[in-house]
Amino acid sequence: MVANANKLKGKIAENGLNIKTFADKISMCEVTFRRKMMHEGSFTIEESLEVKETLGLNYSDYMEIFYGDKLESKSREQNNFEL
């Protein structure tokens, strides 16, 4: 699953962390975490849930970070259908 890197970075910063300390908190190599954020890989569902729990994300923020692209395309499909 691909993450919205800008929103994820913002939530990390809101928690007073930097990328390295956050990656350490979720037991992931910093390089791996950065690659996944930059879409050179993808987060597993388990990893995304670990991010959610560690950052204390609410459902809306979690969905926006990890499923935003799917939600936007679904919304576009629905809007096109209504035309």
Short mmCIF file of the C-alpha atoms (twelve columns), coordinates in Angstrom:
data_MODEL
# 
_entry.id   MODEL 
# 
loop_
_atom_site.group_PDB 
_atom_site.id 
_atom_site.type_symbol 
_atom_site.label_atom_id 
_atom_site.label_alt_id 
_atom_site.label_comp_id 
_atom_site.label_asym_id 
_atom_site.label_seq_id 
_atom_site.Cartn_x 
_atom_site.Cartn_y 
_atom_site.Cartn_z 
_atom_site.pdbx_PDB_model_num 
ATOM 1  C CA . MET A 1  0.000   0.000  0.000   1 
ATOM 2  C CA . VAL A 2  1.350   3.384  -1.011  1 
ATOM 3  C CA . ALA A 3  1.260   6.216  1.505   1 
ATOM 4  C CA . ASN A 4  0.699   9.918  1.038   1 
ATOM 5  C CA . ALA A 5  4.241   10.911 2.034   1 
ATOM 6  C CA . ASN A 6  3.487   14.581 2.701   1 
ATOM 7  C CA . LYS A 7  0.603   13.824 5.050   1 
ATOM 8  C CA . LEU A 8  2.562   11.093 6.783   1 
ATOM 9  C CA . LYS A 9  5.580   13.376 7.275   1 
ATOM 10 C CA . GLY A 10 3.257   16.025 8.701   1 
ATOM 11 C CA . LYS A 11 1.768   13.612 11.227  1 
ATOM 12 C CA . ILE A 12 5.247   12.442 12.233  1 
ATOM 13 C CA . ALA A 13 6.297   16.057 12.793  1 
ATOM 14 C CA . GLU A 14 3.082   16.795 14.741  1 
ATOM 15 C CA . ASN A 15 4.161   14.046 17.131  1 
ATOM 16 C CA . GLY A 16 7.516   15.776 17.647  1 
ATOM 17 C CA . LEU A 17 9.448   13.090 15.803  1 
ATOM 18 C CA . ASN A 18 11.713  12.975 12.793  1 
ATOM 19 C CA . ILE A 19 11.815  10.198 10.203  1 
ATOM 20 C CA . LYS A 20 14.702  8.372  11.856  1 
ATOM 21 C CA . THR A 21 13.209  8.316  15.351  1 
ATOM 22 C CA . PHE A 22 9.825   7.317  13.981  1 
ATOM 23 C CA . ALA A 23 11.299  4.471  11.916  1 
ATOM 24 C CA . ASP A 24 13.087  3.277  15.051  1 
ATOM 25 C CA . LYS A 25 9.795   3.392  17.006  1 
ATOM 26 C CA . ILE A 26 8.139   1.063  14.504  1 
ATOM 27 C CA . SER A 27 11.243  -1.161 14.285  1 
ATOM 28 C CA . MET A 28 11.922  -0.374 10.646  1 
ATOM 29 C CA . CYS A 29 15.206  0.604  9.053   1 
ATOM 30 C CA . GLU A 30 15.162  4.341  8.270   1 
ATOM 31 C CA . VAL A 31 16.214  3.700  4.659   1 
ATOM 32 C CA . THR A 32 13.414  1.178  4.184   1 
ATOM 33 C CA . PHE A 33 10.875  3.556  5.708   1 
ATOM 34 C CA . ARG A 34 12.005  6.417  3.449   1 
ATOM 35 C CA . ARG A 35 11.845  4.168  0.378   1 
ATOM 36 C CA . LYS A 36 8.319   3.074  1.225   1 
ATOM 37 C CA . MET A 37 7.262   6.689  1.731   1 
ATOM 38 C CA . MET A 38 8.770   7.654  -1.630  1 
ATOM 39 C CA . HIS A 39 6.863   4.820  -3.360  1 
ATOM 40 C CA . GLU A 40 9.924   2.674  -4.021  1 
ATOM 41 C CA . GLY A 41 8.067   -0.018 -2.147  1 
ATOM 42 C CA . SER A 42 4.834   -0.239 -0.265  1 
ATOM 43 C CA . PHE A 43 3.672   -0.622 3.296   1 
ATOM 44 C CA . THR A 44 2.054   -3.861 4.340   1 
ATOM 45 C CA . ILE A 45 -1.279  -3.674 6.104   1 
ATOM 46 C CA . GLU A 46 0.456   -4.639 9.344   1 
ATOM 47 C CA . GLU A 47 3.011   -1.828 8.892   1 
ATOM 48 C CA . SER A 48 0.292   0.705  8.132   1 
ATOM 49 C CA . LEU A 49 -1.568  -0.324 11.286  1 
ATOM 50 C CA . GLU A 50 1.658   0.007  13.296  1 
ATOM 51 C CA . VAL A 51 2.060   3.541  11.894  1 
ATOM 52 C CA . LYS A 52 -1.563  4.289  12.832  1 
ATOM 53 C CA . GLU A 53 -1.135  3.037  16.380  1 
ATOM 54 C CA . THR A 54 2.256   4.685  16.966  1 
ATOM 55 C CA . LEU A 55 1.091   8.077  15.688  1 
ATOM 56 C CA . GLY A 56 -2.338  7.777  17.303  1 
ATOM 57 C CA . LEU A 57 -4.038  8.429  13.970  1 
ATOM 58 C CA . ASN A 58 -7.800  8.589  13.884  1 
ATOM 59 C CA . TYR A 59 -9.673  6.623  11.237  1 
ATOM 60 C CA . SER A 60 -9.997  9.590  8.888   1 
ATOM 61 C CA . ASP A 61 -6.277  10.424 8.959   1 
ATOM 62 C CA . TYR A 62 -5.336  6.765  8.523   1 
ATOM 63 C CA . MET A 63 -7.615  6.379  5.515   1 
ATOM 64 C CA . GLU A 64 -6.382  9.623  3.971   1 
ATOM 65 C CA . ILE A 65 -2.711  8.659  4.345   1 
ATOM 66 C CA . PHE A 66 -2.934  5.050  3.213   1 
ATOM 67 C CA . TYR A 67 -6.043  4.904  1.022   1 
ATOM 68 C CA . GLY A 68 -6.459  8.493  -0.172  1 
ATOM 69 C CA . ASP A 69 -5.575  7.721  -3.773  1 
ATOM 70 C CA . LYS A 70 -8.113  4.887  -3.881  1 
ATOM 71 C CA . LEU A 71 -10.787 7.023  -2.232  1 
ATOM 72 C CA . GLU A 72 -10.205 9.869  -4.701  1 
ATOM 73 C CA . SER A 73 -10.429 7.583  -7.725  1 
ATOM 74 C CA . LYS A 74 -13.595 5.960  -6.306  1 
ATOM 75 C CA . SER A 75 -15.092 9.428  -5.810  1 
ATOM 76 C CA . ARG A 76 -14.219 10.370 -9.399  1 
ATOM 77 C CA . GLU A 77 -15.829 7.158  -10.663 1 
ATOM 78 C CA . GLN A 78 -19.007 7.951  -8.747  1 
ATOM 79 C CA . ASN A 79 -19.073 11.529 -10.050 1 
ATOM 80 C CA . ASN A 80 -18.620 10.328 -13.630 1 
ATOM 81 C CA . PHE A 81 -21.425 7.836  -13.157 1 
ATOM 82 C CA . GLU A 82 -23.791 10.540 -11.999 1 
ATOM 83 C CA . LEU A 83 -23.233 12.628 -15.136 1 
# 
